[in-house]
Amino acid sequence: MAGEILIVGAGIGGLTTALSLHDAGHQVRVFETVDAIRPLGVGINLLPHAVREMDELGVRPALEKVGIATAELSYHTTRGERIWSEPRGLEAGYRWPQISLHRGVLQMTLFDAVLERIGADRVHLAHHLDGYDADDHGVTARFVDRRTGAHAGTHRGLALVAADGIHSAVRALLYPDEGGPKWNGAVMWRGVVPGPPFHRSSTVAP
Ligand SMILES: Cc1cc2nc3c(=O)[nH]c(=O)nc-3n(C[C@H](O)[C@H](O)[C@H](O)COP(=O)(O)OP(=O)(O)OC[C@H]3O[C@@H](n4cnc5c(N)ncnc54)[C@H](O)[C@@H]3O)c2cc1C
């Protein structure tokens, strides 16, 4: 298939899509609103089916260096009494581990792989998708630099993949009457503190 696939968004979804399509022999180009990718976020878990994809893409070794192969999920009361535990990843019998790691570190690992394999000249930062026109042969996408509001160019591709997150501009264009995502009202707080081991040797604080 001749022509490029335009991927909007350089988050975990967009970068993984870029690596997958490149691996399958397609030409891709990635567009991202921000002018620099920085390792933001909190801890997330890559479950075995996701690690399988990372393995296929050849980034599993890099992720295992920066993450933890999680052996167990365990809920405790504030007094340390166990409520529920279950094995995870390899210990649960999967062929791939569960990897717990920082979201930003995952994103930077994928970003580095994209730069190395696909090339920095195919990654356009400070390119916020402003709109697109589709026809029978492909799509023309328009971009702005959101810091200045200045036009940042148009790009023609065979297809456009919207990986622009929960507030997707593309989804808003496709479903203008849908409204924003609905919040269920729950706020979750996370924290990490050093402490003595309380369960397995792997709970030893750094
Ligand atoms: C606290 C928390 C914990 C989580 N834990 C887990 C977990 O344990 N396991 C798990 O699998 N998932 C977890 N998730 C969910 C996971 O983080 C998200 O599903 C995932 O990051 C979404 O990736 P994405 O690439 O779709 O979107 P994003 O990471 O939001 O990336 C979208 C990108 O598109 C860019 N963009 C937006 N609009 C435009 C535009 N118009 N033009 C160009 N670029 C644009 C943005 O700047 C951004 O870089 C968690 C989420 C949160 C908030």
The ligand as a MOL file (V3000), in Angstrom:
LIG
                    3D

  0  0  0     0  0            999 V3000
M  V30 BEGIN CTAB
M  V30 COUNTS 53 58 0 0 0
M  V30 BEGIN ATOM
M  V30 1 C -4.3910 7.3690 37.1630 0
M  V30 2 C -4.4350 6.4620 35.9510 0
M  V30 3 C -4.0200 5.1390 36.0670 0
M  V30 4 C -4.0840 4.2880 34.9840 0
M  V30 5 N -3.6570 3.0090 35.1250 0
M  V30 6 C -3.6570 2.1790 34.0660 0
M  V30 7 C -3.1450 0.8500 34.1780 0
M  V30 8 O -2.7100 0.4250 35.2550 0
M  V30 9 N -3.1080 0.0830 33.0760 0
M  V30 10 C -3.5680 0.5320 31.8560 0
M  V30 11 O -3.5010 -0.2110 30.8710 0
M  V30 12 N -4.0940 1.7930 31.7320 0
M  V30 13 C -4.1200 2.6020 32.7850 0
M  V30 14 N -4.6220 3.8690 32.6600 0
M  V30 15 C -5.1640 4.2880 31.3660 0
M  V30 16 C -4.0440 4.6530 30.3910 0
M  V30 17 O -3.1060 5.5000 31.0220 0
M  V30 18 C -4.6980 5.3650 29.2150 0
M  V30 19 O -5.6970 4.5360 28.6690 0
M  V30 20 C -3.6660 5.6310 28.1390 0
M  V30 21 O -2.6170 6.4490 28.6290 0
M  V30 22 C -4.3280 6.3400 26.9920 0
M  V30 23 O -3.3460 6.5140 26.0030 0
M  V30 24 P -3.6850 7.3210 24.7070 0
M  V30 25 O -2.4550 7.2860 23.8470 0
M  V30 26 O -4.9670 6.8340 24.1230 0
M  V30 27 O -3.9990 8.7870 25.2060 0
M  V30 28 P -3.0060 9.8950 25.8960 0
M  V30 29 O -1.9490 9.2490 26.7160 0
M  V30 30 O -3.9180 10.8870 26.5280 0
M  V30 31 O -2.3060 10.5270 24.6430 0
M  V30 32 C -2.9800 11.3660 23.7390 0
M  V30 33 C -1.9360 12.2480 23.0930 0
M  V30 34 O -2.5590 12.9730 22.0410 0
M  V30 35 C -2.1470 14.3400 22.1070 0
M  V30 36 N -3.2180 15.1340 21.4890 0
M  V30 37 C -4.4310 15.4390 22.0030 0
M  V30 38 N -5.1470 16.1470 21.1150 0
M  V30 39 C -4.3810 16.2810 20.0080 0
M  V30 40 C -4.5800 16.9230 18.7420 0
M  V30 41 N -5.7280 17.5430 18.4030 0
M  V30 42 N -3.5570 16.9150 17.8370 0
M  V30 43 C -2.3810 16.2610 18.1310 0
M  V30 44 N -2.1550 15.6450 19.3160 0
M  V30 45 C -3.1460 15.6430 20.2350 0
M  V30 46 C -1.9680 14.6130 23.6070 0
M  V30 47 O -1.1040 15.7180 23.8340 0
M  V30 48 C -1.3550 13.2860 24.0740 0
M  V30 49 O 0.0520 13.2680 24.0050 0
M  V30 50 C -4.5790 4.7590 33.7360 0
M  V30 51 C -4.9800 6.0970 33.6110 0
M  V30 52 C -4.9170 6.9350 34.7020 0
M  V30 53 C -5.3740 8.3690 34.5510 0
M  V30 END ATOM
M  V30 BEGIN BOND
M  V30 1 1 1 2
M  V30 2 1 2 3
M  V30 3 2 2 52
M  V30 4 2 3 4
M  V30 5 1 4 5
M  V30 6 1 4 50
M  V30 7 2 5 6
M  V30 8 1 6 7
M  V30 9 1 6 13
M  V30 10 2 7 8
M  V30 11 1 7 9
M  V30 12 1 9 10
M  V30 13 2 10 11
M  V30 14 1 10 12
M  V30 15 2 12 13
M  V30 16 1 13 14
M  V30 17 1 14 15
M  V30 18 1 14 50
M  V30 19 1 15 16
M  V30 20 1 16 17
M  V30 21 1 16 18
M  V30 22 1 18 19
M  V30 23 1 18 20
M  V30 24 1 20 21
M  V30 25 1 20 22
M  V30 26 1 22 23
M  V30 27 1 23 24
M  V30 28 2 24 25
M  V30 29 1 24 26
M  V30 30 1 24 27
M  V30 31 1 27 28
M  V30 32 2 28 29
M  V30 33 1 28 30
M  V30 34 1 28 31
M  V30 35 1 31 32
M  V30 36 1 32 33
M  V30 37 1 33 34
M  V30 38 1 33 48
M  V30 39 1 34 35
M  V30 40 1 35 36
M  V30 41 1 35 46
M  V30 42 1 36 37
M  V30 43 1 36 45
M  V30 44 2 37 38
M  V30 45 1 38 39
M  V30 46 1 39 40
M  V30 47 2 39 45
M  V30 48 1 40 41
M  V30 49 2 40 42
M  V30 50 1 42 43
M  V30 51 2 43 44
M  V30 52 1 44 45
M  V30 53 1 46 47
M  V30 54 1 46 48
M  V30 55 1 48 49
M  V30 56 2 50 51
M  V30 57 1 51 52
M  V30 58 1 52 53
M  V30 END BOND
M  V30 END CTAB
M  END
